[in-house]
Amino acid sequence: MAKEAATPTTRQNFSADQASSLSTVGNIAVKCPKCKEIHYNRDWEKNLKVCPRCNHHGRISARERINLLVDPGSFVEIDADMLPADPLHFVASPPGDAKKPPYAAKLEEERQKKGQNEAVISGYATIDAQPLALAIMDFQFMAGSMGSVVGEKITRTIELALERSIPVLISSTSGGARMQEGIFSLMQMAKTSAALAKLGEAGLPYISLLTDPTTGGVSASFAFLGDIILAEPGALVCFTGPRVIEGFMHIKVPEGTINSEFALQHGMIDAVVHRRDLRQTLSRLLQMYSGSTKKEETAYRKRQYGL
Ligand SMILES: [Zn+2]
C-alpha cells in the first residue's frame, strides 16, 4: 500500500496542458520534441503523428485512436453521459487563494475545453469484422487520471464483453490515480482488476495496449493484467515517473530505463508495435483467439497428428 499511496504524487509529473507532446509552429507545421525536426502538419497527420525521422510516437486523442484501430463506422459508444462527481469537495488551494480552481470547476473547464466528459471513451466495435469491447483512455483530459468514472466505465466495458462473450481491448495512457478523488480513485484499481478476473474465468481474452505515458495506479492495475500486453515504441511505461524518482531519491534515472523497450527486454510486456501496425496486429490476435481459429486448429491437428 505504501507504493500505491505514492500514486497521486506520480500524477503530478504531467499536466493536461502538457498533454500534447508536440510544439506546433503556427497551424501548418509541428516540431518533433525528440529530434526537433519540423514537419508539415498534413504530413504529420498522414504519418499517424509519428516522426518519420526518429520514430517518436506523438500522443493522439482517444477518438483518433478509435478511428485508427476499428472498422470505419463500427464503433458504438456506451456510457458517454456518465459524469464525474466530487465526493470529497476537493479544493487544491487554501481558502481565499484562487490560484487553483476547485476540482468541480476544473472538471467543468476540462469538459468544455476537450468536448468530452471523462478521460476514457468506451464502447464496442469490430476490427476486420471481429467484435470486441474497448475502452480507450485520453491523456488530454486531466492527464488521463483514473477517477471513479474512468474506473466505472472500464469495468462496464469488461462486463459488456462478459455479457456478449467478446474480447476486450483497453488502451491506457495515464498519469495515475486522480488525487482529487482520494480513496475513490484508488478503489478503481481493485474494481477493474476484479472485473478482469471474471473475464479470465470466462476464458475471454483481454488485450492491453500501453501508450505514452502509462504510469501510477493504471499501470499497477488493469494495464499490466492483459493476456497480451502491447506497447507503442518509446512510451513511458512505469509505476513512478522519472521526475518523482529523481525528486525523492536524488539520483538521475538513466535514459531509456523506463520505456516500453525496457519493459519488453525485462519480460513485462509481449511486444512493442509501431502505430501503423497496431490494427493489423490486433486483428491477428483476435483471429487467434476466435472460435473459428480454434476449430481450424483442431482440424489441423487431427489431419496432421490424428489427435
Ligand atoms: Zn523526431
py3Dmol code that shows the C-alpha trace and the ligand (Angstrom):
import py3Dmol

protein = """\
ATOM      1  CA  MET A   1       0.000   0.000   0.000  1.00  0.00           C
ATOM      2  CA  ALA A   2       2.956   2.274   0.619  1.00  0.00           C
ATOM      3  CA  LYS A   3       3.695   2.091  -3.068  1.00  0.00           C
ATOM      4  CA  GLU A   4       0.131   2.847  -4.035  1.00  0.00           C
ATOM      5  CA  ALA A   5      -0.001   5.843  -1.732  1.00  0.00           C
ATOM      6  CA  ALA A   6       2.532   7.491  -3.990  1.00  0.00           C
ATOM      7  CA  THR A   7       0.146   7.291  -6.917  1.00  0.00           C
ATOM      8  CA  PRO A   8      -1.360  10.762  -6.625  1.00  0.00           C
ATOM      9  CA  THR A   9       2.122  12.266  -6.483  1.00  0.00           C
ATOM     10  CA  THR A  10       3.064  10.409  -9.633  1.00  0.00           C
ATOM     11  CA  ARG A  11       0.216  12.123 -11.379  1.00  0.00           C
ATOM     12  CA  GLN A  12       1.798  15.489 -10.774  1.00  0.00           C
ATOM     13  CA  ASN A  13       4.512  14.596 -13.260  1.00  0.00           C
ATOM     14  CA  PHE A  14       2.204  15.620 -16.004  1.00  0.00           C
ATOM     15  CA  SER A  15      -0.293  18.333 -16.543  1.00  0.00           C
ATOM     16  CA  ALA A  16      -3.141  18.362 -19.001  1.00  0.00           C
ATOM     17  CA  ASP A  17      -1.512  21.328 -20.731  1.00  0.00           C
ATOM     18  CA  GLN A  18       1.498  19.150 -21.425  1.00  0.00           C
ATOM     19  CA  ALA A  19      -0.814  16.595 -22.982  1.00  0.00           C
ATOM     20  CA  SER A  20       0.251  17.472 -26.462  1.00  0.00           C
ATOM     21  CA  SER A  21       3.872  16.445 -26.594  1.00  0.00           C
ATOM     22  CA  LEU A  22       4.454  18.466 -29.720  1.00  0.00           C
ATOM     23  CA  SER A  23       5.153  22.088 -30.264  1.00  0.00           C
ATOM     24  CA  THR A  24       3.049  23.489 -33.057  1.00  0.00           C
ATOM     25  CA  VAL A  25       4.625  26.119 -35.247  1.00  0.00           C
ATOM     26  CA  GLY A  26       1.582  28.093 -36.368  1.00  0.00           C
ATOM     27  CA  ASN A  27      -1.057  25.843 -37.838  1.00  0.00           C
ATOM     28  CA  ILE A  28       0.891  24.396 -40.674  1.00  0.00           C
ATOM     29  CA  ALA A  29       3.834  22.723 -39.001  1.00  0.00           C
ATOM     30  CA  VAL A  30       4.779  20.720 -35.914  1.00  0.00           C
ATOM     31  CA  LYS A  31       8.171  20.281 -34.312  1.00  0.00           C
ATOM     32  CA  CYS A  32       9.145  16.818 -33.111  1.00  0.00           C
ATOM     33  CA  PRO A  33      10.062  17.157 -29.414  1.00  0.00           C
ATOM     34  CA  LYS A  34      12.682  14.444 -29.707  1.00  0.00           C
ATOM     35  CA  CYS A  35      14.738  15.239 -32.814  1.00  0.00           C
ATOM     36  CA  LYS A  36      13.429  18.837 -33.294  1.00  0.00           C
ATOM     37  CA  GLU A  37      12.696  18.211 -36.972  1.00  0.00           C
ATOM     38  CA  ILE A  38       9.882  20.396 -38.316  1.00  0.00           C
ATOM     39  CA  HIS A  39       7.154  18.618 -40.262  1.00  0.00           C
ATOM     40  CA  TYR A  40       4.230  19.922 -42.260  1.00  0.00           C
ATOM     41  CA  ASN A  41       1.056  19.306 -40.317  1.00  0.00           C
ATOM     42  CA  ARG A  42      -0.540  17.398 -43.182  1.00  0.00           C
ATOM     43  CA  ASP A  43       2.474  15.047 -43.448  1.00  0.00           C
ATOM     44  CA  TRP A  44       2.435  14.620 -39.681  1.00  0.00           C
ATOM     45  CA  GLU A  45      -1.236  13.669 -39.682  1.00  0.00           C
ATOM     46  CA  LYS A  46      -0.728  11.359 -42.648  1.00  0.00           C
ATOM     47  CA  ASN A  47       2.073   9.610 -40.788  1.00  0.00           C
ATOM     48  CA  LEU A  48      -0.293   8.996 -37.817  1.00  0.00           C
ATOM     49  CA  LYS A  49       1.603  11.606 -35.742  1.00  0.00           C
ATOM     50  CA  VAL A  50       4.781   9.529 -35.788  1.00  0.00           C
ATOM     51  CA  CYS A  51       8.046  11.301 -36.602  1.00  0.00           C
ATOM     52  CA  PRO A  52       9.416   9.805 -39.847  1.00  0.00           C
ATOM     53  CA  ARG A  53      12.931  10.807 -38.823  1.00  0.00           C
ATOM     54  CA  CYS A  54      13.300   9.485 -35.259  1.00  0.00           C
ATOM     55  CA  ASN A  55      10.156   7.300 -34.882  1.00  0.00           C
ATOM     56  CA  HIS A  56       8.855   9.379 -31.958  1.00  0.00           C
ATOM     57  CA  HIS A  57       5.192   8.486 -31.420  1.00  0.00           C
ATOM     58  CA  GLY A  58       3.268  11.687 -30.670  1.00  0.00           C
ATOM     59  CA  ARG A  59       0.248  11.494 -28.394  1.00  0.00           C
ATOM     60  CA  ILE A  60      -3.134  11.109 -30.043  1.00  0.00           C
ATOM     61  CA  SER A  61      -6.629  11.562 -28.659  1.00  0.00           C
ATOM     62  CA  ALA A  62      -8.971   8.694 -27.811  1.00  0.00           C
ATOM     63  CA  ARG A  63     -11.174   9.498 -30.829  1.00  0.00           C
ATOM     64  CA  GLU A  64      -8.156   9.475 -33.149  1.00  0.00           C
ATOM     65  CA  ARG A  65      -7.082   6.114 -31.745  1.00  0.00           C
ATOM     66  CA  ILE A  66     -10.542   4.619 -32.175  1.00  0.00           C
ATOM     67  CA  ASN A  67     -10.567   5.784 -35.816  1.00  0.00           C
ATOM     68  CA  LEU A  68      -7.131   4.282 -36.267  1.00  0.00           C
ATOM     69  CA  LEU A  69      -7.955   0.867 -34.822  1.00  0.00           C
ATOM     70  CA  VAL A  70     -11.517  -0.189 -35.602  1.00  0.00           C
ATOM     71  CA  ASP A  71     -13.571  -0.735 -38.759  1.00  0.00           C
ATOM     72  CA  PRO A  72     -14.957   2.590 -40.024  1.00  0.00           C
ATOM     73  CA  GLY A  73     -18.419   3.293 -38.630  1.00  0.00           C
ATOM     74  CA  SER A  74     -18.413   0.237 -36.368  1.00  0.00           C
ATOM     75  CA  PHE A  75     -17.774   1.988 -33.037  1.00  0.00           C
ATOM     76  CA  VAL A  76     -20.781   2.401 -30.756  1.00  0.00           C
ATOM     77  CA  GLU A  77     -20.071   4.443 -27.655  1.00  0.00           C
ATOM     78  CA  ILE A  78     -21.556   3.492 -24.295  1.00  0.00           C
ATOM     79  CA  ASP A  79     -21.822   5.462 -21.039  1.00  0.00           C
ATOM     80  CA  ALA A  80     -20.913   8.716 -22.808  1.00  0.00           C
ATOM     81  CA  ASP A  81     -23.127  10.696 -20.426  1.00  0.00           C
ATOM     82  CA  MET A  82     -21.591   9.371 -17.220  1.00  0.00           C
ATOM     83  CA  LEU A  83     -20.321  12.412 -15.326  1.00  0.00           C
ATOM     84  CA  PRO A  84     -17.682  12.551 -12.601  1.00  0.00           C
ATOM     85  CA  ALA A  85     -18.732  13.660  -9.134  1.00  0.00           C
ATOM     86  CA  ASP A  86     -16.709  15.486  -6.496  1.00  0.00           C
ATOM     87  CA  PRO A  87     -17.230  13.249  -3.445  1.00  0.00           C
ATOM     88  CA  LEU A  88     -14.537  14.945  -1.337  1.00  0.00           C
ATOM     89  CA  HIS A  89     -15.397  18.539  -2.367  1.00  0.00           C
ATOM     90  CA  PHE A  90     -11.744  18.772  -3.188  1.00  0.00           C
ATOM     91  CA  VAL A  91     -10.036  22.163  -3.155  1.00  0.00           C
ATOM     92  CA  ALA A  92      -6.343  22.289  -4.045  1.00  0.00           C
ATOM     93  CA  SER A  93      -5.527  25.789  -2.773  1.00  0.00           C
ATOM     94  CA  PRO A  94      -6.102  27.166   0.730  1.00  0.00           C
ATOM     95  CA  PRO A  95      -9.406  29.081   1.166  1.00  0.00           C
ATOM     96  CA  GLY A  96      -9.191  32.564  -0.325  1.00  0.00           C
ATOM     97  CA  ASP A  97      -6.375  31.600  -2.709  1.00  0.00           C
ATOM     98  CA  ALA A  98      -7.887  31.384  -6.142  1.00  0.00           C
ATOM     99  CA  LYS A  99      -4.746  30.177  -7.943  1.00  0.00           C
ATOM    100  CA  LYS A 100      -6.019  26.658  -8.470  1.00  0.00           C
ATOM    101  CA  PRO A 101      -9.709  26.115  -9.187  1.00  0.00           C
ATOM    102  CA  PRO A 102     -11.634  23.587  -7.054  1.00  0.00           C
ATOM    103  CA  TYR A 103     -11.934  20.114  -8.568  1.00  0.00           C
ATOM    104  CA  ALA A 104     -15.547  20.636  -9.680  1.00  0.00           C
ATOM    105  CA  ALA A 105     -14.632  23.826 -11.560  1.00  0.00           C
ATOM    106  CA  LYS A 106     -11.574  22.174 -13.096  1.00  0.00           C
ATOM    107  CA  LEU A 107     -13.726  19.278 -14.311  1.00  0.00           C
ATOM    108  CA  GLU A 108     -16.214  21.642 -15.904  1.00  0.00           C
ATOM    109  CA  GLU A 109     -13.401  23.558 -17.597  1.00  0.00           C
ATOM    110  CA  GLU A 110     -11.900  20.319 -18.979  1.00  0.00           C
ATOM    111  CA  ARG A 111     -15.275  19.128 -20.233  1.00  0.00           C
ATOM    112  CA  GLN A 112     -15.879  22.396 -22.082  1.00  0.00           C
ATOM    113  CA  LYS A 113     -12.353  22.577 -23.476  1.00  0.00           C
ATOM    114  CA  LYS A 114     -11.962  18.936 -24.532  1.00  0.00           C
ATOM    115  CA  GLY A 115     -15.543  18.301 -25.654  1.00  0.00           C
ATOM    116  CA  GLN A 116     -15.819  15.039 -23.722  1.00  0.00           C
ATOM    117  CA  ASN A 117     -16.973  14.086 -20.241  1.00  0.00           C
ATOM    118  CA  GLU A 118     -14.090  11.969 -18.981  1.00  0.00           C
ATOM    119  CA  ALA A 119     -10.596  10.618 -19.627  1.00  0.00           C
ATOM    120  CA  VAL A 120     -11.845   7.409 -21.245  1.00  0.00           C
ATOM    121  CA  ILE A 121     -14.145   6.612 -24.151  1.00  0.00           C
ATOM    122  CA  SER A 122     -15.711   3.170 -24.111  1.00  0.00           C
ATOM    123  CA  GLY A 123     -17.950   1.073 -26.303  1.00  0.00           C
ATOM    124  CA  TYR A 124     -17.914  -1.798 -28.746  1.00  0.00           C
ATOM    125  CA  ALA A 125     -16.773  -2.140 -32.346  1.00  0.00           C
ATOM    126  CA  THR A 126     -15.266  -4.529 -34.849  1.00  0.00           C
ATOM    127  CA  ILE A 127     -11.753  -4.979 -36.216  1.00  0.00           C
ATOM    128  CA  ASP A 128     -11.833  -6.778 -39.577  1.00  0.00           C
ATOM    129  CA  ALA A 129     -15.416  -7.775 -38.714  1.00  0.00           C
ATOM    130  CA  GLN A 130     -14.342  -9.328 -35.394  1.00  0.00           C
ATOM    131  CA  PRO A 131     -16.316  -7.888 -32.476  1.00  0.00           C
ATOM    132  CA  LEU A 132     -14.697  -6.547 -29.321  1.00  0.00           C
ATOM    133  CA  ALA A 133     -15.416  -4.256 -26.385  1.00  0.00           C
ATOM    134  CA  LEU A 134     -12.970  -1.403 -25.972  1.00  0.00           C
ATOM    135  CA  ALA A 135     -12.030   1.381 -23.599  1.00  0.00           C
ATOM    136  CA  ILE A 136      -9.600   3.992 -24.882  1.00  0.00           C
ATOM    137  CA  MET A 137      -8.036   6.434 -22.429  1.00  0.00           C
ATOM    138  CA  ASP A 138      -7.288  10.036 -23.341  1.00  0.00           C
ATOM    139  CA  PHE A 139      -4.315  11.851 -21.840  1.00  0.00           C
ATOM    140  CA  GLN A 140      -5.643  15.227 -22.909  1.00  0.00           C
ATOM    141  CA  PHE A 141      -8.397  15.043 -20.303  1.00  0.00           C
ATOM    142  CA  MET A 142      -6.868  15.708 -16.866  1.00  0.00           C
ATOM    143  CA  ALA A 143      -3.701  13.823 -17.798  1.00  0.00           C
ATOM    144  CA  GLY A 144      -5.697  10.612 -18.257  1.00  0.00           C
ATOM    145  CA  SER A 145      -6.048  10.320 -14.500  1.00  0.00           C
ATOM    146  CA  MET A 146      -8.224   7.490 -13.197  1.00  0.00           C
ATOM    147  CA  GLY A 147     -11.167   8.807 -11.221  1.00  0.00           C
ATOM    148  CA  SER A 148     -14.265   6.858 -10.230  1.00  0.00           C
ATOM    149  CA  VAL A 149     -15.946   7.390 -13.616  1.00  0.00           C
ATOM    150  CA  VAL A 150     -12.901   6.165 -15.531  1.00  0.00           C
ATOM    151  CA  GLY A 151     -12.815   3.022 -13.352  1.00  0.00           C
ATOM    152  CA  GLU A 152     -16.560   2.504 -13.691  1.00  0.00           C
ATOM    153  CA  LYS A 153     -16.540   2.907 -17.483  1.00  0.00           C
ATOM    154  CA  ILE A 154     -13.659   0.445 -17.818  1.00  0.00           C
ATOM    155  CA  THR A 155     -15.438  -2.043 -15.531  1.00  0.00           C
ATOM    156  CA  ARG A 156     -18.656  -1.725 -17.540  1.00  0.00           C
ATOM    157  CA  THR A 157     -16.709  -2.328 -20.765  1.00  0.00           C
ATOM    158  CA  ILE A 158     -15.380  -5.581 -19.276  1.00  0.00           C
ATOM    159  CA  GLU A 159     -18.896  -6.535 -18.123  1.00  0.00           C
ATOM    160  CA  LEU A 160     -20.231  -5.851 -21.613  1.00  0.00           C
ATOM    161  CA  ALA A 161     -17.597  -8.206 -23.009  1.00  0.00           C
ATOM    162  CA  LEU A 162     -18.673 -10.849 -20.486  1.00  0.00           C
ATOM    163  CA  GLU A 163     -22.322 -10.428 -21.459  1.00  0.00           C
ATOM    164  CA  ARG A 164     -21.593 -10.759 -25.170  1.00  0.00           C
ATOM    165  CA  SER A 165     -18.673 -13.208 -24.904  1.00  0.00           C
ATOM    166  CA  ILE A 166     -16.329 -10.956 -26.837  1.00  0.00           C
ATOM    167  CA  PRO A 167     -12.681  -9.935 -26.223  1.00  0.00           C
ATOM    168  CA  VAL A 168     -11.669  -6.685 -24.521  1.00  0.00           C
ATOM    169  CA  LEU A 169      -9.141  -4.081 -25.607  1.00  0.00           C
ATOM    170  CA  ILE A 170      -8.057  -1.357 -23.188  1.00  0.00           C
ATOM    171  CA  SER A 171      -5.698   1.324 -24.440  1.00  0.00           C
ATOM    172  CA  SER A 172      -4.047   3.030 -21.474  1.00  0.00           C
ATOM    173  CA  THR A 173      -2.446   6.416 -21.101  1.00  0.00           C
ATOM    174  CA  SER A 174      -2.464   7.926 -17.661  1.00  0.00           C
ATOM    175  CA  GLY A 175      -0.572   9.872 -15.049  1.00  0.00           C
ATOM    176  CA  GLY A 176      -2.120   7.552 -12.433  1.00  0.00           C
ATOM    177  CA  ALA A 177      -4.979   7.741  -9.960  1.00  0.00           C
ATOM    178  CA  ARG A 178      -6.871  11.037  -9.720  1.00  0.00           C
ATOM    179  CA  MET A 179      -5.704  12.569  -6.460  1.00  0.00           C
ATOM    180  CA  GLN A 180      -8.745  14.858  -6.262  1.00  0.00           C
ATOM    181  CA  GLU A 181     -10.924  11.792  -5.627  1.00  0.00           C
ATOM    182  CA  GLY A 182      -8.621  10.268  -2.998  1.00  0.00           C
ATOM    183  CA  ILE A 183      -9.577   6.751  -1.948  1.00  0.00           C
ATOM    184  CA  PHE A 184     -12.426   6.666  -4.503  1.00  0.00           C
ATOM    185  CA  SER A 185      -9.845   6.698  -7.273  1.00  0.00           C
ATOM    186  CA  LEU A 186      -7.609   4.088  -5.610  1.00  0.00           C
ATOM    187  CA  MET A 187     -10.617   1.772  -5.241  1.00  0.00           C
ATOM    188  CA  GLN A 188     -10.875   1.664  -9.040  1.00  0.00           C
ATOM    189  CA  MET A 189      -7.670  -0.373  -9.118  1.00  0.00           C
ATOM    190  CA  ALA A 190      -9.337  -3.204  -7.197  1.00  0.00           C
ATOM    191  CA  LYS A 191     -12.649  -2.891  -9.042  1.00  0.00           C
ATOM    192  CA  THR A 192     -11.174  -3.095 -12.542  1.00  0.00           C
ATOM    193  CA  SER A 193      -8.855  -5.938 -11.507  1.00  0.00           C
ATOM    194  CA  ALA A 194     -11.785  -7.923 -10.050  1.00  0.00           C
ATOM    195  CA  ALA A 195     -13.774  -7.478 -13.281  1.00  0.00           C
ATOM    196  CA  LEU A 196     -10.786  -8.694 -15.288  1.00  0.00           C
ATOM    197  CA  ALA A 197     -10.504 -11.766 -13.055  1.00  0.00           C
ATOM    198  CA  LYS A 198     -14.099 -12.629 -14.003  1.00  0.00           C
ATOM    199  CA  LEU A 199     -13.232 -12.147 -17.665  1.00  0.00           C
ATOM    200  CA  GLY A 200     -10.332 -14.556 -17.222  1.00  0.00           C
ATOM    201  CA  GLU A 201     -12.595 -17.127 -15.540  1.00  0.00           C
ATOM    202  CA  ALA A 202     -14.928 -16.896 -18.533  1.00  0.00           C
ATOM    203  CA  GLY A 203     -11.975 -17.634 -20.829  1.00  0.00           C
ATOM    204  CA  LEU A 204     -12.301 -14.346 -22.712  1.00  0.00           C
ATOM    205  CA  PRO A 205      -9.143 -12.591 -23.890  1.00  0.00           C
ATOM    206  CA  TYR A 206      -8.036  -9.176 -22.703  1.00  0.00           C
ATOM    207  CA  ILE A 207      -5.554  -7.231 -24.818  1.00  0.00           C
ATOM    208  CA  SER A 208      -3.872  -4.303 -23.101  1.00  0.00           C
ATOM    209  CA  LEU A 209      -2.229  -1.553 -25.127  1.00  0.00           C
ATOM    210  CA  LEU A 210       0.176   0.768 -23.324  1.00  0.00           C
ATOM    211  CA  THR A 211       0.728   4.185 -24.837  1.00  0.00           C
ATOM    212  CA  ASP A 212       2.774   7.175 -23.725  1.00  0.00           C
ATOM    213  CA  PRO A 213       2.658   7.559 -20.743  1.00  0.00           C
ATOM    214  CA  THR A 214       1.197   4.668 -18.728  1.00  0.00           C
ATOM    215  CA  THR A 215       2.062   5.159 -15.075  1.00  0.00           C
ATOM    216  CA  GLY A 216       0.816   5.067 -11.465  1.00  0.00           C
ATOM    217  CA  GLY A 217      -2.409   3.325 -10.436  1.00  0.00           C
ATOM    218  CA  VAL A 218      -3.255   2.435 -14.032  1.00  0.00           C
ATOM    219  CA  SER A 219      -0.014   0.542 -14.638  1.00  0.00           C
ATOM    220  CA  ALA A 220      -0.398  -1.002 -11.158  1.00  0.00           C
ATOM    221  CA  SER A 221      -3.828  -2.408 -12.061  1.00  0.00           C
ATOM    222  CA  PHE A 222      -5.560  -3.199 -15.356  1.00  0.00           C
ATOM    223  CA  ALA A 223      -2.818  -2.005 -17.754  1.00  0.00           C
ATOM    224  CA  PHE A 224      -0.482  -4.824 -16.702  1.00  0.00           C
ATOM    225  CA  LEU A 225      -3.136  -7.528 -16.326  1.00  0.00           C
ATOM    226  CA  GLY A 226      -3.531  -8.206 -20.053  1.00  0.00           C
ATOM    227  CA  ASP A 227      -3.382 -11.707 -21.502  1.00  0.00           C
ATOM    228  CA  ILE A 228      -1.411  -9.935 -24.209  1.00  0.00           C
ATOM    229  CA  ILE A 229       0.300  -6.634 -23.432  1.00  0.00           C
ATOM    230  CA  LEU A 230       1.363  -4.471 -26.340  1.00  0.00           C
ATOM    231  CA  ALA A 231       3.045  -1.064 -26.195  1.00  0.00           C
ATOM    232  CA  GLU A 232       3.875   1.705 -28.621  1.00  0.00           C
ATOM    233  CA  PRO A 233       7.599   2.399 -29.233  1.00  0.00           C
ATOM    234  CA  GLY A 234       9.283   4.750 -26.776  1.00  0.00           C
ATOM    235  CA  ALA A 235       6.244   5.027 -24.490  1.00  0.00           C
ATOM    236  CA  LEU A 236       6.936   5.885 -20.858  1.00  0.00           C
ATOM    237  CA  VAL A 237       5.826   2.718 -19.078  1.00  0.00           C
ATOM    238  CA  CYS A 238       6.393   2.554 -15.343  1.00  0.00           C
ATOM    239  CA  PHE A 239       4.812   2.948 -11.921  1.00  0.00           C
ATOM    240  CA  THR A 240       6.647   6.076 -10.792  1.00  0.00           C
ATOM    241  CA  GLY A 241       7.772   8.628 -13.347  1.00  0.00           C
ATOM    242  CA  PRO A 242      11.412   9.752 -13.614  1.00  0.00           C
ATOM    243  CA  ARG A 243      10.803  13.224 -12.162  1.00  0.00           C
ATOM    244  CA  VAL A 244       9.297  11.806  -8.961  1.00  0.00           C
ATOM    245  CA  ILE A 245      12.077   9.205  -8.623  1.00  0.00           C
ATOM    246  CA  GLU A 246      14.705  11.892  -9.107  1.00  0.00           C
ATOM    247  CA  GLY A 247      12.961  14.204  -6.637  1.00  0.00           C
ATOM    248  CA  PHE A 248      12.739  11.571  -3.891  1.00  0.00           C
ATOM    249  CA  MET A 249      15.913   9.577  -4.413  1.00  0.00           C
ATOM    250  CA  HIS A 250      18.172  12.368  -5.653  1.00  0.00           C
ATOM    251  CA  ILE A 251      19.522  10.150  -8.403  1.00  0.00           C
ATOM    252  CA  LYS A 252      19.445  10.523 -12.145  1.00  0.00           C
ATOM    253  CA  VAL A 253      17.332   7.854 -13.825  1.00  0.00           C
ATOM    254  CA  PRO A 254      19.376   6.515 -16.760  1.00  0.00           C
ATOM    255  CA  GLU A 255      17.981   7.318 -20.200  1.00  0.00           C
ATOM    256  CA  GLY A 256      15.790   4.587 -21.678  1.00  0.00           C
ATOM    257  CA  THR A 257      15.271   2.586 -18.490  1.00  0.00           C
ATOM    258  CA  ILE A 258      11.560   3.151 -18.070  1.00  0.00           C
ATOM    259  CA  ASN A 259      10.139   2.860 -21.543  1.00  0.00           C
ATOM    260  CA  SER A 260       8.317   0.164 -23.467  1.00  0.00           C
ATOM    261  CA  GLU A 261      11.517  -1.304 -24.962  1.00  0.00           C
ATOM    262  CA  PHE A 262      12.972  -1.726 -21.465  1.00  0.00           C
ATOM    263  CA  ALA A 263       9.733  -3.359 -20.277  1.00  0.00           C
ATOM    264  CA  LEU A 264       9.882  -5.758 -23.243  1.00  0.00           C
ATOM    265  CA  GLN A 265      13.514  -6.618 -22.575  1.00  0.00           C
ATOM    266  CA  HIS A 266      12.626  -7.487 -18.972  1.00  0.00           C
ATOM    267  CA  GLY A 267       9.614  -9.628 -19.823  1.00  0.00           C
ATOM    268  CA  MET A 268       6.960  -7.218 -18.574  1.00  0.00           C
ATOM    269  CA  ILE A 269       5.180  -6.908 -21.923  1.00  0.00           C
ATOM    270  CA  ASP A 270       4.755  -9.073 -25.009  1.00  0.00           C
ATOM    271  CA  ALA A 271       5.546  -6.783 -27.928  1.00  0.00           C
ATOM    272  CA  VAL A 272       6.365  -3.234 -28.960  1.00  0.00           C
ATOM    273  CA  VAL A 273       4.284  -2.426 -32.013  1.00  0.00           C
ATOM    274  CA  HIS A 274       4.574   0.558 -34.359  1.00  0.00           C
ATOM    275  CA  ARG A 275       1.385   2.582 -34.586  1.00  0.00           C
ATOM    276  CA  ARG A 276       0.892   1.777 -38.274  1.00  0.00           C
ATOM    277  CA  ASP A 277       0.931  -1.976 -37.481  1.00  0.00           C
ATOM    278  CA  LEU A 278      -1.388  -1.866 -34.470  1.00  0.00           C
ATOM    279  CA  ARG A 279      -4.654  -2.527 -36.256  1.00  0.00           C
ATOM    280  CA  GLN A 280      -3.235  -5.493 -38.164  1.00  0.00           C
ATOM    281  CA  THR A 281      -1.629  -6.920 -35.010  1.00  0.00           C
ATOM    282  CA  LEU A 282      -4.885  -6.636 -33.071  1.00  0.00           C
ATOM    283  CA  SER A 283      -6.781  -8.253 -35.918  1.00  0.00           C
ATOM    284  CA  ARG A 284      -4.377 -11.212 -35.949  1.00  0.00           C
ATOM    285  CA  LEU A 285      -4.597 -11.597 -32.185  1.00  0.00           C
ATOM    286  CA  LEU A 286      -8.401 -11.561 -32.281  1.00  0.00           C
ATOM    287  CA  GLN A 287      -8.302 -14.158 -35.028  1.00  0.00           C
ATOM    288  CA  MET A 288      -6.018 -16.373 -32.954  1.00  0.00           C
ATOM    289  CA  TYR A 289      -8.450 -16.205 -30.062  1.00  0.00           C
ATOM    290  CA  SER A 290     -11.605 -16.651 -32.097  1.00  0.00           C
ATOM    291  CA  GLY A 291     -13.579 -19.885 -32.117  1.00  0.00           C
ATOM    292  CA  SER A 292     -13.164 -20.339 -35.852  1.00  0.00           C
ATOM    293  CA  THR A 293      -9.400 -20.403 -35.473  1.00  0.00           C
ATOM    294  CA  LYS A 294      -9.721 -22.953 -32.687  1.00  0.00           C
ATOM    295  CA  LYS A 295     -11.870 -25.125 -34.973  1.00  0.00           C
ATOM    296  CA  GLU A 296      -9.303 -24.767 -37.741  1.00  0.00           C
ATOM    297  CA  GLU A 297      -6.550 -25.639 -35.320  1.00  0.00           C
ATOM    298  CA  THR A 298      -8.412 -28.736 -34.124  1.00  0.00           C
ATOM    299  CA  ALA A 299      -8.992 -29.837 -37.713  1.00  0.00           C
ATOM    300  CA  TYR A 300      -5.336 -29.202 -38.499  1.00  0.00           C
ATOM    301  CA  ARG A 301      -4.153 -31.215 -35.521  1.00  0.00           C
ATOM    302  CA  LYS A 302      -6.496 -34.038 -36.462  1.00  0.00           C
ATOM    303  CA  ARG A 303      -5.174 -34.080 -40.027  1.00  0.00           C
ATOM    304  CA  GLN A 304      -1.557 -33.760 -39.030  1.00  0.00           C
ATOM    305  CA  TYR A 305      -1.317 -35.867 -35.923  1.00  0.00           C
ATOM    306  CA  GLY A 306      -4.563 -37.820 -35.760  1.00  0.00           C
ATOM    307  CA  LEU A 307      -5.339 -36.165 -32.391  1.00  0.00           C
TER     308      LEU A 307
END
"""
ligand_1 = """\
1
ZN
Zn 11.634 13.173 -34.459
"""
view = py3Dmol.view(width=600, height=400)
view.addModel(protein, "pdb")
view.setStyle({"model": 0}, {"cartoon": {"style": "trace"}})
view.addModel(ligand_1, "xyz")
view.setStyle({"model": 1}, {"stick": {}})
view.zoomTo()
view.show()
